[in-house]
Amino acid sequence: MHVIASTEPMHVPASVTADARRVWIPNDDRGIELEIVALDLEDTVVVIQSCRQACGGDFMTTPTKYSLGPDIPAGESLRDGTGRIVDDPYVDAAVEEAIHRVRGRGRPSLSEAGESPLLRVRISRELDASVRLAAEAAGTSRSEWVRQALEKASRRAG
């Protein structure tokens, strides 16, 4: 952060192949030349730091030529930590699982659509002990027992 705060960046406009970015190329306190790039994307800022001298040149500001080719030699298979072959269906399933985990965080909704409202109520220790015993006797959690009691009471109230 010191480098970004104490040095003026070079502004690089967007191109067909790259987003607009700000680039800082200072020496750090050890005299090592750094390259810091900040991509200002739609809903986030990505900051990348690299050491230009150790990497052998100005690789962040000049386009790199890539050529497609096999990553795994012919006849070999990439395997995960449990020995399963990593192929296209494996990768597709892993991506779906990751998306599901990120989107599925937290407890499942009790409502048909959207988020379940949370009702916090203060009760006496005696009532808490009674609810705990009643839930245990019914073989449910306290939350489930209270939900059922509230549903029954709201139906009776009309």
C-alpha positions in Angstrom: 0.0 0.0 0.0 3.0 2.3 0.6 4.0 2.1 -3.0 0.4 2.9 -4.3 0.1 5.7 -1.8 3.5 7.3 -2.5 3.9 6.9 -6.3 1.9 8.2 -9.3 0.5 5.4 -11.5 0.8 5.2 -15.2 -2.7 5.0 -16.7 -3.1 2.3 -19.4 -6.3 2.6 -21.4 -8.4 -0.4 -22.2 -7.7 -2.3 -25.4 -9.5 -5.1 -27.3 -7.6 -7.7 -25.2 -7.2 -6.0 -21.8 -9.1 -3.9 -19.3 -8.0 -0.4 -18.4 -5.5 -0.4 -15.6 -3.2 1.6 -13.4 0.5 0.6 -13.3 3.1 1.5 -10.6 6.7 0.5 -11.3 8.7 1.7 -8.3 11.6 0.2 -6.3 10.6 -1.2 -2.8 12.5 -0.4 0.3 15.0 -3.2 -0.6 15.7 -1.7 -4.0 13.8 -4.4 -5.9 11.8 -3.1 -8.8 8.2 -4.0 -8.4 5.3 -3.9 -10.8 1.9 -3.3 -9.3 -1.2 -3.4 -11.6 -4.7 -2.4 -10.5 -7.6 -3.5 -12.7 -10.6 -1.4 -12.0 -13.4 -3.9 -12.9 -17.2 -3.3 -12.7 -17.7 -4.4 -9.1 -14.2 -5.0 -7.8 -10.6 -3.8 -7.9 -8.0 -6.5 -8.6 -4.4 -5.6 -7.5 -1.5 -7.7 -8.8 2.0 -7.3 -7.6 5.1 -8.8 -9.3 8.8 -8.5 -9.1 10.0 -7.5 -12.6 13.7 -8.1 -12.0 13.2 -11.7 -10.7 10.9 -12.5 -13.5 13.3 -11.3 -16.2 11.6 -8.4 -17.8 8.6 -6.2 -18.4 6.0 -8.9 -18.7 3.0 -7.1 -17.3 3.0 -4.2 -19.8 3.9 -6.1 -23.0 1.6 -8.7 -24.5 2.7 -12.3 -24.0 2.5 -14.7 -26.8 0.8 -18.0 -25.8 0.5 -21.1 -27.9 -2.0 -23.8 -27.1 -0.8 -27.3 -26.7 -1.3 -30.3 -24.5 -0.6 -29.8 -20.8 -0.5 -33.6 -20.1 1.7 -35.8 -22.3 -0.2 -38.2 -24.6 -1.0 -41.5 -22.8 -1.0 -39.9 -19.3 -4.0 -38.9 -17.2 -4.2 -36.2 -14.6 -5.6 -37.5 -11.3 -6.9 -35.7 -8.2 -5.8 -36.4 -4.7 -8.1 -39.4 -4.4 -7.0 -41.0 -7.7 -9.9 -40.0 -9.9 -9.1 -39.0 -13.5 -9.5 -35.2 -14.1 -11.3 -34.9 -17.4 -13.9 -32.5 -18.8 -16.9 -34.1 -17.0 -14.9 -34.1 -13.7 -14.1 -30.4 -14.2 -17.7 -29.5 -15.1 -18.9 -31.3 -12.0 -16.3 -29.6 -9.8 -17.4 -26.2 -11.1 -21.0 -26.9 -10.5 -20.2 -28.1 -6.9 -18.2 -24.9 -6.2 -21.0 -22.7 -7.5 -23.5 -24.7 -5.4 -21.4 -24.3 -2.3 -20.9 -20.6 -2.7 -24.6 -19.9 -3.4 -25.9 -22.4 -0.9 -24.2 -21.0 2.2 -26.2 -20.7 5.4 -29.3 -22.5 6.5 -31.9 -23.4 3.9 -34.9 -21.0 3.7 -38.0 -22.1 5.5 -40.1 -19.8 3.2 -41.3 -20.9 -0.2 -39.3 -18.0 -1.8 -36.6 -15.9 -0.4 -35.1 -15.5 3.0 -36.7 -16.7 6.2 -37.4 -14.0 8.8 -35.6 -14.4 12.1 -37.7 -13.9 15.3 -35.8 -13.2 18.5 -37.7 -13.4 21.7 -36.6 -13.0 25.3 -38.0 -15.6 27.7 -37.4 -16.5 31.3 -34.9 -19.2 32.3 -37.8 -21.3 33.5 -39.7 -21.1 30.2 -36.4 -21.9 28.3 -35.9 -25.0 30.4 -39.5 -26.1 29.8 -39.1 -25.6 26.0 -35.9 -27.5 26.0 -37.5 -30.4 27.9 -40.6 -30.4 25.6 -38.4 -30.4 22.5 -36.3 -33.3 23.8 -39.5 -35.2 24.6 -40.8 -34.6 21.1 -37.4 -35.6 19.6 -36.9 -32.2 17.8 -34.7 -29.2 18.1 -35.9 -26.2 20.2 -36.2 -24.2 17.0 -38.4 -26.8 15.4 -40.5 -27.2 18.6 -41.1 -23.4 18.8 -42.0 -23.2 15.1 -44.6 -25.9 15.5 -46.0 -24.3 18.7 -46.2 -20.9 16.9 -47.9 -22.5 13.9 -50.5 -24.2 16.1 -51.1 -21.0 18.1 -51.5 -18.9 14.9 -54.0 -21.4 13.4 -56.1 -21.2 16.6 -56.0 -17.4 16.6 -57.4 -17.5 13.1 
